[in-house]
Amino acid sequence: MRLFRRKNTDTDPPDPRTAWPEQHVPDDPAAAAEAFWVGWFDLLPMVSAALGEGEPHRVEHELCQLVEALHPRLHFSLERGRQSIYALVVTGQEDPEVRPFTDAWRATAPPDDAIWEYHDSVPPVPDPTEVTVNLGEHRISLADIRVVAQVDETEHVVDVAVFHPGFGELDDATRQTMTFLPLDATLGERLAAERLRRVETAAVEPAGAITLLEFRELVRGLDAGGHENVGAPD
């Protein structure tokens, strides 16, 4: 998965003493969303050609400008679709101040068809246990991830500890990334934001740990109630 962001096109790095320029935020989310879709359909022939030739970077600049005009804090990605061939994901990463814009964007999106589907948050991977993340010389198979989850039945949220036998070979920053990535891949961005409370990295495999697919079933069933704690974070 690749999230595109706006790039600095200046050849010289900015002076660190210079204040970051104020970014324009549209006053009307609905109008901004309508303008986005007009621009999207204008760009669609170029996007289709770039994707068909395996060169999505050719339209990165134009799409960045289009998404920025909707809201400067939005991110987007072009993905393989779950039902369609391609998916366009525009996400505010669960920022409540940006949510009106993604809501308006999704409400005015065209119906999904055989070619395109549209998501206002990063969706879950169909089977995270089939994913392997390459980190330099390290290969982290998500099939080997184990989690232990403690459910707060009152709040309907989960505290989680994540373990992988290869975590000890990673630096701290990469280990932290790889602690959250499997959870987002398993639950999707929105469900993870709604249901995960505390997330920790486990140094050793905790007793009673479960697989990512078992964890997905647990979290998706929270609203039904009746779940018991599955292990407990160290």
Secondary structure, DSSP 8 states (H G I E B T S, - for coil): ---B------SS---TTS--------S-HHHHHHHHHHHHHHHHHHHHHHHHTT-GGGGHHHHHHHHHHH-TT-EEEEEE-SSSSEEEEEE-TT-TTTHHHHHHHHHTS----SSEEEESS----S-GGG-EEEETTEEEEGGG-EEEEEEETTTTEEEEEEE-TTGGGS-HHHHHHHHHHHHHHHH-HHHHHHHEEEEEE-SS--TT-B-HHHHHHHHHTGGG-----BS---
